[in-house]
Amino acid sequence: MEIKVFEQKYRDDMIFMILEGKNALGRIPRLNEDLLDIAANYISTGNMFWIATDDNDRVIGSIGTKIVSKNEMWLKRLYVKSTMKRQGIGKKLYKKTEEFAIQQDIDTIYTRFSSDYVEAQKFYPSIGFTETAPYEMVKHLK
């Protein structure tokens, strides 16, 4: 597995992975519009977006950032391929965003998720996040 900065050539494979994951959760597989143009919605705005790829260079995970103030950032679009969960992919993707946050002097990272993302409710506390509101969590880096 490799974590790398998103490139346009991975767009369709990433979108398929996310829609497949939503379907596996029993959700109607809708696509968030920001995912249609990662360069415009993340990279060109000073944020980042990474993907995890397997040995066949297929997308198996994704995560993005949205800096909202001098020292605060939101995690966006953390997905792991539904058949590859609980293999450390999410933790490795998160670690990349935390490294980015530290480089940007970000000291607070937020995340929000829907009530039906049961795995997220367990995952985020396992990497140091605490609940601030229902389905919203924060991690302080300093």
N, CA, C and O atoms as a GROMACS GRO file, in nm:
protein
  568
    1MET      N    1   0.084  -0.119   0.000
    1MET     CA    2   0.000   0.000   0.000
    1MET      C    3   0.088   0.124   0.000
    1MET      O    4   0.194   0.128   0.062
    2GLU      N    5   0.041   0.225  -0.071
    2GLU     CA    6   0.115   0.352  -0.080
    2GLU      C    7   0.017   0.467  -0.062
    2GLU      O    8  -0.094   0.465  -0.116
    3ILE      N    9   0.059   0.568   0.015
    3ILE     CA   10  -0.018   0.692   0.031
    3ILE      C   11   0.047   0.795  -0.060
    3ILE      O   12   0.168   0.818  -0.053
    4LYS      N   13  -0.033   0.858  -0.145
    4LYS     CA   14   0.022   0.957  -0.237
    4LYS      C   15  -0.075   1.072  -0.258
    4LYS      O   16  -0.195   1.059  -0.235
    5VAL      N   17  -0.020   1.184  -0.299
    5VAL     CA   18  -0.103   1.300  -0.331
    5VAL      C   19  -0.190   1.263  -0.452
    5VAL      O   20  -0.144   1.202  -0.548
    6PHE      N   21  -0.316   1.302  -0.444
    6PHE     CA   22  -0.411   1.273  -0.551
    6PHE      C   23  -0.360   1.324  -0.684
    6PHE      O   24  -0.305   1.434  -0.694
    7GLU      N   25  -0.379   1.243  -0.786
    7GLU     CA   26  -0.354   1.282  -0.925
    7GLU      C   27  -0.482   1.255  -1.004
    7GLU      O   28  -0.557   1.163  -0.972
    8GLN      N   29  -0.504   1.336  -1.106
    8GLN     CA   30  -0.627   1.326  -1.186
    8GLN      C   31  -0.651   1.186  -1.242
    8GLN      O   32  -0.766   1.144  -1.255
    9LYS      N   33  -0.545   1.114  -1.274
    9LYS     CA   34  -0.561   0.981  -1.333
    9LYS      C   35  -0.633   0.883  -1.239
    9LYS      O   36  -0.682   0.779  -1.284
   10TYR      N   37  -0.639   0.915  -1.108
   10TYR     CA   38  -0.706   0.829  -1.011
   10TYR      C   39  -0.852   0.868  -0.986
   10TYR      O   40  -0.921   0.801  -0.909
   11ARG      N   41  -0.898   0.973  -1.049
   11ARG     CA   42  -1.031   1.028  -1.020
   11ARG      C   43  -1.143   0.924  -1.030
   11ARG      O   44  -1.218   0.905  -0.933
   12ASP      N   45  -1.156   0.859  -1.143
   12ASP     CA   46  -1.267   0.766  -1.162
   12ASP      C   47  -1.258   0.646  -1.067
   12ASP      O   48  -1.359   0.601  -1.013
   13ASP      N   49  -1.137   0.596  -1.047
   13ASP     CA   50  -1.118   0.483  -0.957
   13ASP      C   51  -1.154   0.522  -0.813
   13ASP      O   52  -1.213   0.443  -0.740
   14MET      N   53  -1.117   0.643  -0.773
   14MET     CA   54  -1.150   0.692  -0.640
   14MET      C   55  -1.302   0.706  -0.624
   14MET      O   56  -1.359   0.664  -0.524
   15ILE      N   57  -1.365   0.766  -0.723
   15ILE     CA   58  -1.509   0.785  -0.717
   15ILE      C   59  -1.580   0.651  -0.708
   15ILE      O   60  -1.674   0.635  -0.630
   16PHE      N   61  -1.536   0.554  -0.786
   16PHE     CA   62  -1.595   0.420  -0.780
   16PHE      C   63  -1.580   0.360  -0.641
   16PHE      O   64  -1.675   0.303  -0.588
   17MET      N   65  -1.461   0.373  -0.581
   17MET     CA   66  -1.435   0.320  -0.448
   17MET      C   67  -1.529   0.382  -0.345
   17MET      O   68  -1.582   0.312  -0.258
   18ILE      N   69  -1.550   0.513  -0.353
   18ILE     CA   70  -1.636   0.582  -0.257
   18ILE      C   71  -1.782   0.542  -0.276
   18ILE      O   72  -1.852   0.513  -0.178
   19LEU      N   73  -1.829   0.539  -0.399
   19LEU     CA   74  -1.968   0.500  -0.424
   19LEU      C   75  -1.993   0.356  -0.383
   19LEU      O   76  -2.098   0.324  -0.328
   20GLU      N   77  -1.897   0.270  -0.409
   20GLU     CA   78  -1.908   0.130  -0.368
   20GLU      C   79  -1.916   0.119  -0.216
   20GLU      O   80  -1.992   0.039  -0.162
   21GLY      N   81  -1.836   0.201  -0.147
   21GLY     CA   82  -1.838   0.201   0.000
   21GLY      C   83  -1.970   0.249   0.056
   21GLY      O   84  -2.021   0.192   0.153
   22LYS      N   85  -2.026   0.353  -0.002
   22LYS     CA   86  -2.157   0.402   0.043
   22LYS      C   87  -2.264   0.296   0.019
   22LYS      O   88  -2.352   0.277   0.103
   23ASN      N   89  -2.256   0.230  -0.093
   23ASN     CA   90  -2.352   0.123  -0.123
   23ASN      C   91  -2.340   0.010  -0.022
   23ASN      O   92  -2.442  -0.045   0.022
   24ALA      N   93  -2.218  -0.026   0.017
   24ALA     CA   94  -2.196  -0.134   0.114
   24ALA      C   95  -2.256  -0.098   0.250
   24ALA      O   96  -2.292  -0.187   0.327
   25LEU      N   97  -2.267   0.031   0.280
   25LEU     CA   98  -2.328   0.076   0.406
   25LEU      C   99  -2.480   0.085   0.395
   25LEU      O  100  -2.547   0.119   0.492
   26GLY      N  101  -2.533   0.055   0.278
   26GLY     CA  102  -2.677   0.062   0.259
   26GLY      C  103  -2.726   0.202   0.229
   26GLY      O  104  -2.846   0.229   0.231
   27ARG      N  105  -2.633   0.291   0.200
   27ARG     CA  106  -2.671   0.429   0.166
   27ARG      C  107  -2.695   0.442   0.017
   27ARG      O  108  -2.641   0.364  -0.062
   28ILE      N  109  -2.775   0.538  -0.020
   28ILE     CA  110  -2.789   0.568  -0.162
   28ILE      C  111  -2.655   0.626  -0.206
   28ILE      O  112  -2.611   0.728  -0.151
   29PRO      N  113  -2.589   0.565  -0.303
   29PRO     CA  114  -2.454   0.610  -0.339
   29PRO      C  115  -2.453   0.740  -0.419
   29PRO      O  116  -2.449   0.739  -0.542
   30ARG      N  117  -2.456   0.849  -0.347
   30ARG     CA  118  -2.447   0.983  -0.409
   30ARG      C  119  -2.303   1.032  -0.397
   30ARG      O  120  -2.230   0.994  -0.305
   31LEU      N  121  -2.266   1.114  -0.489
   31LEU     CA  122  -2.129   1.166  -0.491
   31LEU      C  123  -2.127   1.312  -0.446
   31LEU      O  124  -2.206   1.393  -0.494
   32ASN      N  125  -2.038   1.343  -0.355
   32ASN     CA  126  -2.018   1.482  -0.314
   32ASN      C  127  -1.949   1.555  -0.428
   32ASN      O  128  -1.848   1.509  -0.481
   33GLU      N  129  -2.003   1.670  -0.466
   33GLU     CA  130  -1.955   1.742  -0.585
   33GLU      C  131  -1.808   1.784  -0.577
   33GLU      O  132  -1.742   1.795  -0.680
   34ASP      N  133  -1.757   1.807  -0.456
   34ASP     CA  134  -1.616   1.847  -0.444
   34ASP      C  135  -1.522   1.739  -0.498
   34ASP      O  136  -1.409   1.770  -0.537
   35LEU      N  137  -1.567   1.615  -0.501
   35LEU     CA  138  -1.482   1.505  -0.548
   35LEU      C  139  -1.467   1.503  -0.701
   35LEU      O  140  -1.381   1.432  -0.753
   36LEU      N  141  -1.549   1.578  -0.771
   36LEU     CA  142  -1.539   1.582  -0.916
   36LEU      C  143  -1.418   1.661  -0.964
   36LEU      O  144  -1.369   1.638  -1.075
   37ASP      N  145  -1.370   1.753  -0.882
   37ASP     CA  146  -1.252   1.833  -0.919
   37ASP      C  147  -1.165   1.856  -0.796
   37ASP      O  148  -1.173   1.961  -0.732
   38ILE      N  149  -1.085   1.758  -0.764
   38ILE     CA  150  -0.997   1.763  -0.645
   38ILE      C  151  -0.898   1.879  -0.656
   38ILE      O  152  -0.874   1.949  -0.558
   39ALA      N  153  -0.843   1.900  -0.774
   39ALA     CA  154  -0.744   2.008  -0.790
   39ALA      C  155  -0.804   2.143  -0.753
   39ALA      O  156  -0.743   2.220  -0.680
   40ALA      N  157  -0.923   2.172  -0.803
   40ALA     CA  158  -0.987   2.302  -0.778
   40ALA      C  159  -1.037   2.313  -0.634
   40ALA      O  160  -1.027   2.420  -0.574
   41ASN      N  161  -1.091   2.207  -0.580
   41ASN     CA  162  -1.154   2.212  -0.448
   41ASN      C  163  -1.060   2.188  -0.330
   41ASN      O  164  -1.094   2.219  -0.216
   42TYR      N  165  -0.943   2.133  -0.356
   42TYR     CA  166  -0.849   2.105  -0.248
   42TYR      C  167  -0.710   2.161  -0.277
   42TYR      O  168  -0.664   2.253  -0.210
   43ILE      N  169  -0.643   2.106  -0.375
   43ILE     CA  170  -0.502   2.138  -0.399
   43ILE      C  171  -0.480   2.288  -0.426
   43ILE      O  172  -0.392   2.348  -0.364
   44SER      N  173  -0.557   2.348  -0.517
   44SER     CA  174  -0.534   2.488  -0.553
   44SER      C  175  -0.575   2.586  -0.443
   44SER      O  176  -0.541   2.704  -0.451
   45THR      N  177  -0.646   2.538  -0.341
   45THR     CA  178  -0.689   2.626  -0.232
   45THR      C  179  -0.594   2.619  -0.112
   45THR      O  180  -0.623   2.677  -0.007
   46GLY      N  181  -0.482   2.548  -0.127
   46GLY     CA  182  -0.386   2.535  -0.016
   46GLY      C  183  -0.415   2.416   0.074
   46GLY      O  184  -0.346   2.394   0.173
   47ASN      N  185  -0.517   2.340   0.038
   47ASN     CA  186  -0.548   2.219   0.113
   47ASN      C  187  -0.483   2.101   0.044
   47ASN      O  188  -0.411   2.117  -0.055
   48MET      N  189  -0.507   1.982   0.097
   48MET     CA  190  -0.447   1.862   0.037
   48MET      C  191  -0.551   1.752   0.026
   48MET      O  192  -0.656   1.755   0.090
   49PHE      N  193  -0.518   1.655  -0.059
   49PHE     CA  194  -0.602   1.537  -0.076
   49PHE      C  195  -0.509   1.422  -0.112
   49PHE      O  196  -0.432   1.430  -0.207
   50TRP      N  197  -0.519   1.315  -0.035
   50TRP     CA  198  -0.435   1.198  -0.057
   50TRP      C  199  -0.521   1.077  -0.088
   50TRP      O  200  -0.639   1.070  -0.053
   51ILE      N  201  -0.460   0.983  -0.155
   51ILE     CA  202  -0.524   0.854  -0.178
   51ILE      C  203  -0.429   0.744  -0.131
   51ILE      O  204  -0.307   0.764  -0.124
   52ALA      N  205  -0.486   0.632  -0.099
   52ALA     CA  206  -0.409   0.510  -0.072
   52ALA      C  207  -0.431   0.420  -0.192
   52ALA      O  208  -0.544   0.406  -0.240
   53THR      N  209  -0.324   0.359  -0.241
   53THR     CA  210  -0.336   0.266  -0.353
   53THR      C  211  -0.279   0.131  -0.313
   53THR      O  212  -0.191   0.121  -0.228
   54ASP      N  213  -0.332   0.026  -0.376
   54ASP     CA  214  -0.283  -0.109  -0.348
   54ASP      C  215  -0.167  -0.142  -0.442
   54ASP      O  216  -0.120  -0.056  -0.516
   55ASP      N  217  -0.123  -0.267  -0.439
   55ASP     CA  218  -0.010  -0.309  -0.522
   55ASP      C  219  -0.040  -0.305  -0.671
   55ASP      O  220   0.052  -0.306  -0.753
   56ASN      N  221  -0.168  -0.299  -0.706
   56ASN     CA  222  -0.208  -0.289  -0.847
   56ASN      C  223  -0.239  -0.145  -0.888
   56ASN      O  224  -0.295  -0.121  -0.996
   57ASP      N  225  -0.202  -0.049  -0.802
   57ASP     CA  226  -0.224   0.094  -0.826
   57ASP      C  227  -0.373   0.129  -0.835
   57ASP      O  228  -0.411   0.222  -0.906
   58ARG      N  229  -0.456   0.055  -0.760
   58ARG     CA  230  -0.599   0.083  -0.750
   58ARG      C  231  -0.625   0.159  -0.620
   58ARG      O  232  -0.560   0.133  -0.519
   59VAL      N  233  -0.719   0.252  -0.623
   59VAL     CA  234  -0.750   0.334  -0.507
   59VAL      C  235  -0.823   0.250  -0.402
   59VAL      O  236  -0.924   0.186  -0.431
   60ILE      N  237  -0.770   0.253  -0.279
   60ILE     CA  238  -0.831   0.179  -0.168
   60ILE      C  239  -0.863   0.270  -0.050
   60ILE      O  240  -0.912   0.224   0.053
   61GLY      N  241  -0.837   0.400  -0.065
   61GLY     CA  242  -0.869   0.494   0.041
   61GLY      C  243  -0.846   0.638  -0.004
   61GLY      O  244  -0.777   0.664  -0.102
   62SER      N  245  -0.907   0.731   0.071
   62SER     CA  246  -0.890   0.874   0.040
   62SER      C  247  -0.909   0.957   0.167
   62SER      O  248  -0.972   0.914   0.263
   63ILE      N  249  -0.851   1.076   0.164
   63ILE     CA  250  -0.871   1.174   0.272
   63ILE      C  251  -0.829   1.312   0.220
   63ILE      O  252  -0.734   1.326   0.143
   64GLY      N  253  -0.903   1.413   0.265
   64GLY     CA  254  -0.871   1.550   0.227
   64GLY      C  255  -0.869   1.641   0.348
   64GLY      O  256  -0.910   1.602   0.458
   65THR      N  257  -0.822   1.763   0.328
   65THR     CA  258  -0.817   1.863   0.435
   65THR      C  259  -0.886   1.990   0.389
   65THR      O  260  -0.892   2.021   0.270
   66LYS      N  261  -0.936   2.063   0.486
   66LYS     CA  262  -0.993   2.196   0.459
   66LYS      C  263  -0.949   2.286   0.574
   66LYS      O  264  -1.002   2.276   0.685
   67ILE      N  265  -0.854   2.373   0.547
   67ILE     CA  266  -0.806   2.468   0.647
   67ILE      C  267  -0.910   2.578   0.658
   67ILE      O  268  -0.949   2.639   0.558
   68VAL      N  269  -0.956   2.604   0.781
   68VAL     CA  270  -1.064   2.703   0.799
   68VAL      C  271  -1.019   2.827   0.875
   68VAL      O  272  -1.090   2.927   0.877
   69SER      N  273  -0.903   2.821   0.936
   69SER     CA  274  -0.846   2.939   1.002
   69SER      C  275  -0.696   2.916   1.016
   69SER      O  276  -0.644   2.813   0.973
   70LYS      N  277  -0.629   3.012   1.075
   70LYS     CA  278  -0.484   3.004   1.089
   70LYS      C  279  -0.438   2.874   1.155
   70LYS      O  280  -0.332   2.821   1.122
   71ASN      N  281  -0.518   2.823   1.248
   71ASN     CA  282  -0.473   2.705   1.321
   71ASN      C  283  -0.578   2.592   1.329
   71ASN      O  284  -0.566   2.503   1.412
   72GLU      N  285  -0.679   2.596   1.241
   72GLU     CA  286  -0.783   2.493   1.245
   72GLU      C  287  -0.806   2.432   1.108
   72GLU      O  288  -0.798   2.499   1.005
   73MET      N  289  -0.834   2.302   1.109
   73MET     CA  290  -0.852   2.228   0.986
   73MET      C  291  -0.960   2.122   1.005
   73MET      O  292  -0.976   2.067   1.114
   74TRP      N  293  -1.034   2.094   0.900
   74TRP     CA  294  -1.133   1.987   0.899
   74TRP      C  295  -1.082   1.872   0.814
   74TRP      O  296  -1.018   1.894   0.711
   75LEU      N  297  -1.109   1.751   0.856
   75LEU     CA  298  -1.085   1.634   0.772
   75LEU      C  299  -1.204   1.618   0.679
   75LEU      O  300  -1.319   1.641   0.719
   76LYS      N  301  -1.178   1.580   0.559
   76LYS     CA  302  -1.283   1.564   0.458
   76LYS      C  303  -1.262   1.431   0.385
   76LYS      O  304  -1.149   1.389   0.360
   77ARG      N  305  -1.370   1.367   0.353
   77ARG     CA  306  -1.374   1.253   0.261
   77ARG      C  307  -1.280   1.138   0.296
   77ARG      O  308  -1.213   1.083   0.209
   78LEU      N  309  -1.276   1.101   0.425
   78LEU     CA  310  -1.200   0.983   0.464
   78LEU      C  311  -1.283   0.860   0.432
   78LEU      O  312  -1.387   0.834   0.494
   79TYR      N  313  -1.237   0.786   0.335
   79TYR     CA  314  -1.302   0.662   0.295
   79TYR      C  315  -1.196   0.554   0.280
   79TYR      O  316  -1.084   0.580   0.238
   80VAL      N  317  -1.234   0.432   0.315
   80VAL     CA  318  -1.150   0.315   0.291
   80VAL      C  319  -1.237   0.214   0.217
   80VAL      O  320  -1.354   0.195   0.249
   81LYS      N  321  -1.178   0.151   0.118
   81LYS     CA  322  -1.250   0.050   0.039
   81LYS      C  323  -1.319  -0.047   0.134
   81LYS      O  324  -1.258  -0.098   0.228
   82SER      N  325  -1.446  -0.074   0.107
   82SER     CA  326  -1.528  -0.152   0.201
   82SER      C  327  -1.472  -0.290   0.230
   82SER      O  328  -1.490  -0.341   0.341
   83THR      N  329  -1.404  -0.351   0.136
   83THR     CA  330  -1.349  -0.485   0.158
   83THR      C  331  -1.210  -0.483   0.222
   83THR      O  332  -1.151  -0.589   0.244
   84MET      N  333  -1.157  -0.363   0.252
   84MET     CA  334  -1.021  -0.353   0.305
   84MET      C  335  -1.015  -0.279   0.438
   84MET      O  336  -0.907  -0.236   0.480
   85LYS      N  337  -1.127  -0.264   0.504
   85LYS     CA  338  -1.128  -0.194   0.633
   85LYS      C  339  -1.058  -0.276   0.740
   85LYS      O  340  -1.044  -0.398   0.729
   86ARG      N  341  -1.015  -0.206   0.845
   86ARG     CA  342  -0.947  -0.265   0.960
   86ARG      C  343  -0.811  -0.325   0.925
   86ARG      O  344  -0.768  -0.425   0.983
   87GLN      N  345  -0.745  -0.262   0.829
   87GLN     CA  346  -0.610  -0.304   0.790
   87GLN      C  347  -0.509  -0.191   0.809
   87GLN      O  348  -0.396  -0.200   0.761
   88GLY      N  349  -0.550  -0.083   0.878
   88GLY     CA  350  -0.460   0.028   0.904
   88GLY      C  351  -0.456   0.135   0.796
   88GLY      O  352  -0.380   0.231   0.807
   89ILE      N  353  -0.536   0.121   0.693
   89ILE     CA  354  -0.535   0.217   0.582
   89ILE      C  355  -0.584   0.354   0.630
   89ILE      O  356  -0.521   0.456   0.600
   90GLY      N  357  -0.695   0.357   0.704
   90GLY     CA  358  -0.747   0.484   0.756
   90GLY      C  359  -0.648   0.553   0.847
   90GLY      O  360  -0.632   0.675   0.841
   91LYS      N  361  -0.581   0.477   0.931
   91LYS     CA  362  -0.481   0.536   1.022
   91LYS      C  363  -0.364   0.595   0.945
   91LYS      O  364  -0.313   0.701   0.981
   92LYS      N  365  -0.321   0.526   0.841
   92LYS     CA  366  -0.209   0.579   0.761
   92LYS      C  367  -0.250   0.705   0.686
   92LYS      O  368  -0.173   0.801   0.676
   93LEU      N  369  -0.372   0.706   0.633
   93LEU     CA  370  -0.422   0.827   0.567
   93LEU      C  371  -0.431   0.943   0.667
   93LEU      O  372  -0.389   1.054   0.638
   94TYR      N  373  -0.487   0.914   0.784
   94TYR     CA  374  -0.497   1.019   0.887
   94TYR      C  375  -0.359   1.070   0.926
   94TYR      O  376  -0.340   1.191   0.941
   95LYS      N  377  -0.263   0.980   0.944
   95LYS     CA  378  -0.127   1.021   0.984
   95LYS      C  379  -0.070   1.122   0.883
   95LYS      O  380  -0.003   1.218   0.922
   96LYS      N  381  -0.097   1.100   0.755
   96LYS     CA  382  -0.049   1.193   0.651
   96LYS      C  383  -0.112   1.331   0.670
   96LYS      O  384  -0.043   1.432   0.654
   97THR      N  385  -0.241   1.337   0.705
   97THR     CA  386  -0.306   1.467   0.726
   97THR      C  387  -0.253   1.535   0.851
   97THR      O  388  -0.240   1.658   0.855
   98GLU      N  389  -0.223   1.457   0.954
   98GLU     CA  390  -0.170   1.516   1.076
   98GLU      C  391  -0.030   1.574   1.051
   98GLU      O  392   0.002   1.682   1.101
   99GLU      N  393   0.052   1.504   0.974
   99GLU     CA  394   0.184   1.557   0.937
   99GLU      C  395   0.169   1.689   0.861
   99GLU      O  396   0.242   1.785   0.886
  100PHE      N  397   0.074   1.693   0.768
  100PHE     CA  398   0.045   1.815   0.693
  100PHE      C  399   0.001   1.927   0.788
  100PHE      O  400   0.047   2.041   0.776
  101ALA      N  401  -0.087   1.894   0.881
  101ALA     CA  402  -0.135   1.994   0.978
  101ALA      C  403  -0.020   2.054   1.057
  101ALA      O  404  -0.013   2.175   1.075
  102ILE      N  405   0.069   1.970   1.104
  102ILE     CA  406   0.184   2.018   1.182
  102ILE      C  407   0.271   2.110   1.098
  102ILE      O  408   0.318   2.213   1.146
  103GLN      N  409   0.294   2.074   0.972
  103GLN     CA  410   0.373   2.159   0.881
  103GLN      C  411   0.306   2.294   0.860
  103GLN      O  412   0.375   2.394   0.838
  104GLN      N  413   0.175   2.299   0.865
  104GLN     CA  414   0.099   2.423   0.844
  104GLN      C  415   0.072   2.498   0.975
  104GLN      O  416  -0.001   2.598   0.974
  105ASP      N  417   0.129   2.453   1.086
  105ASP     CA  418   0.106   2.511   1.219
  105ASP      C  419  -0.040   2.502   1.262
  105ASP      O  420  -0.089   2.587   1.337
  106ILE      N  421  -0.109   2.401   1.215
  106ILE     CA  422  -0.247   2.373   1.258
  106ILE      C  423  -0.238   2.301   1.392
  106ILE      O  424  -0.160   2.208   1.407
  107ASP      N  425  -0.319   2.344   1.488
  107ASP     CA  426  -0.318   2.273   1.616
  107ASP      C  427  -0.451   2.208   1.652
  107ASP      O  428  -0.460   2.140   1.754
  108THR      N  429  -0.553   2.229   1.571
  108THR     CA  430  -0.684   2.171   1.598
  108THR      C  431  -0.740   2.111   1.470
  108THR      O  432  -0.748   2.178   1.366
  109ILE      N  433  -0.779   1.984   1.478
  109ILE     CA  434  -0.837   1.914   1.364
  109ILE      C  435  -0.978   1.869   1.402
  109ILE      O  436  -0.998   1.808   1.507
  110TYR      N  437  -1.073   1.899   1.316
  110TYR     CA  438  -1.213   1.861   1.338
  110TYR      C  439  -1.256   1.757   1.235
  110TYR      O  440  -1.197   1.746   1.127
  111THR      N  441  -1.357   1.683   1.270
  111THR     CA  442  -1.422   1.594   1.175
  111THR      C  443  -1.569   1.582   1.209
  111THR      O  444  -1.610   1.601   1.324
  112ARG      N  445  -1.648   1.551   1.109
  112ARG     CA  446  -1.793   1.536   1.126
  112ARG      C  447  -1.836   1.420   1.036
  112ARG      O  448  -1.782   1.401   0.928
  113PHE      N  449  -1.934   1.344   1.083
  113PHE     CA  450  -1.981   1.231   1.005
  113PHE      C  451  -2.127   1.206   1.036
  113PHE      O  452  -2.180   1.258   1.135
  114SER      N  453  -2.191   1.127   0.953
  114SER     CA  454  -2.333   1.095   0.971
  114SER      C  455  -2.351   0.986   1.076
  114SER      O  456  -2.259   0.909   1.103
  115SER      N  457  -2.470   0.981   1.132
  115SER     CA  458  -2.498   0.883   1.237
  115SER      C  459  -2.486   0.739   1.188
  115SER      O  460  -2.460   0.649   1.268
  116ASP      N  461  -2.504   0.716   1.058
  116ASP     CA  462  -2.495   0.579   1.008
  116ASP      C  463  -2.351   0.534   0.980
  116ASP      O  464  -2.330   0.419   0.942
  117TYR      N  465  -2.255   0.622   1.000
  117TYR     CA  466  -2.114   0.582   0.989
  117TYR      C  467  -2.067   0.527   1.123
  117TYR      O  468  -1.990   0.592   1.195
  118VAL      N  469  -2.114   0.409   1.156
  118VAL     CA  470  -2.085   0.346   1.285
  118VAL      C  471  -1.935   0.326   1.305
  118VAL      O  472  -1.884   0.345   1.416
  119GLU      N  473  -1.864   0.289   1.200
  119GLU     CA  474  -1.720   0.266   1.212
  119GLU      C  475  -1.646   0.394   1.249
  119GLU      O  476  -1.548   0.390   1.324
  120ALA      N  477  -1.691   0.508   1.196
  120ALA     CA  478  -1.627   0.636   1.227
  120ALA      C  479  -1.638   0.667   1.376
  120ALA      O  480  -1.547   0.726   1.435
  121GLN      N  481  -1.750   0.628   1.436
  121GLN     CA  482  -1.772   0.655   1.578
  121GLN      C  483  -1.669   0.582   1.665
  121GLN      O  484  -1.643   0.625   1.778
  122LYS      N  485  -1.612   0.475   1.615
  122LYS     CA  486  -1.508   0.400   1.687
  122LYS      C  487  -1.368   0.441   1.641
  122LYS      O  488  -1.274   0.447   1.721
  123PHE      N  489  -1.355   0.470   1.512
  123PHE     CA  490  -1.224   0.500   1.454
  123PHE      C  491  -1.163   0.628   1.511
  123PHE      O  492  -1.049   0.626   1.557
  124TYR      N  493  -1.237   0.736   1.509
  124TYR     CA  494  -1.179   0.865   1.549
  124TYR      C  495  -1.131   0.866   1.695
  124TYR      O  496  -1.022   0.917   1.720
  125PRO      N  497  -1.207   0.815   1.791
  125PRO     CA  498  -1.153   0.809   1.927
  125PRO      C  499  -1.025   0.724   1.937
  125PRO      O  500  -0.940   0.750   2.022
  126SER      N  501  -1.012   0.624   1.852
  126SER     CA  502  -0.893   0.538   1.856
  126SER      C  503  -0.767   0.612   1.812
  126SER      O  504  -0.656   0.566   1.839
  127ILE      N  505  -0.782   0.726   1.744
  127ILE     CA  506  -0.665   0.804   1.702
  127ILE      C  507  -0.658   0.938   1.775
  127ILE      O  508  -0.589   1.030   1.731
  128GLY      N  509  -0.731   0.948   1.887
  128GLY     CA  510  -0.715   1.064   1.973
  128GLY      C  511  -0.820   1.172   1.964
  128GLY      O  512  -0.804   1.277   2.027
  129PHE      N  513  -0.927   1.152   1.890
  129PHE     CA  514  -1.033   1.251   1.880
  129PHE      C  515  -1.130   1.236   1.996
  129PHE      O  516  -1.151   1.127   2.048
  130THR      N  517  -1.189   1.349   2.036
  130THR     CA  518  -1.292   1.348   2.139
  130THR      C  519  -1.417   1.415   2.084
  130THR      O  520  -1.410   1.503   1.998
  131GLU      N  521  -1.531   1.371   2.133
  131GLU     CA  522  -1.659   1.422   2.083
  131GLU      C  523  -1.686   1.562   2.137
  131GLU      O  524  -1.668   1.590   2.255
  132THR      N  525  -1.729   1.651   2.047
  132THR     CA  526  -1.767   1.788   2.086
  132THR      C  527  -1.916   1.812   2.070
  132THR      O  528  -1.973   1.900   2.134
  133ALA      N  529  -1.979   1.732   1.986
  133ALA     CA  530  -2.123   1.737   1.959
  133ALA      C  531  -2.157   1.602   1.897
  133ALA      O  532  -2.067   1.529   1.855
  134PRO      N  533  -2.284   1.569   1.890
  134PRO     CA  534  -2.317   1.441   1.825
  134PRO      C  535  -2.257   1.434   1.684
  134PRO      O  536  -2.285   1.519   1.599
  135TYR      N  537  -2.177   1.332   1.660
  135TYR     CA  538  -2.116   1.305   1.530
  135TYR      C  539  -2.017   1.413   1.486
  135TYR      O  540  -1.993   1.430   1.366
  136GLU      N  541  -1.961   1.484   1.581
  136GLU     CA  542  -1.856   1.583   1.553
  136GLU      C  543  -1.747   1.564   1.657
  136GLU      O  544  -1.774   1.555   1.777
  137MET      N  545  -1.622   1.559   1.610
  137MET     CA  546  -1.510   1.533   1.699
  137MET      C  547  -1.396   1.630   1.671
  137MET      O  548  -1.389   1.692   1.566
  138VAL      N  549  -1.307   1.639   1.770
  138VAL     CA  550  -1.192   1.729   1.760
  138VAL      C  551  -1.069   1.658   1.816
  138VAL      O  552  -1.078   1.573   1.904
  139LYS      N  553  -0.954   1.697   1.762
  139LYS     CA  554  -0.826   1.653   1.816
  139LYS      C  555  -0.735   1.774   1.824
  139LYS      O  556  -0.718   1.847   1.726
  140HIS      N  557  -0.678   1.795   1.941
  140HIS     CA  558  -0.583   1.904   1.962
  140HIS      C  559  -0.442   1.848   1.951
  140HIS      O  560  -0.407   1.752   2.018
  141LEU      N  561  -0.362   1.908   1.866
  141LEU     CA  562  -0.226   1.859   1.842
  141LEU      C  563  -0.124   1.918   1.937
  141LEU      O  564  -0.016   1.861   1.956
  142LYS      N  565  -0.158   2.032   1.999
  142LYS     CA  566  -0.061   2.096   2.090
  142LYS      C  567  -0.121   2.107   2.228
  142LYS      O  568  -0.056   2.158   2.319
   0.00000   0.00000   0.00000
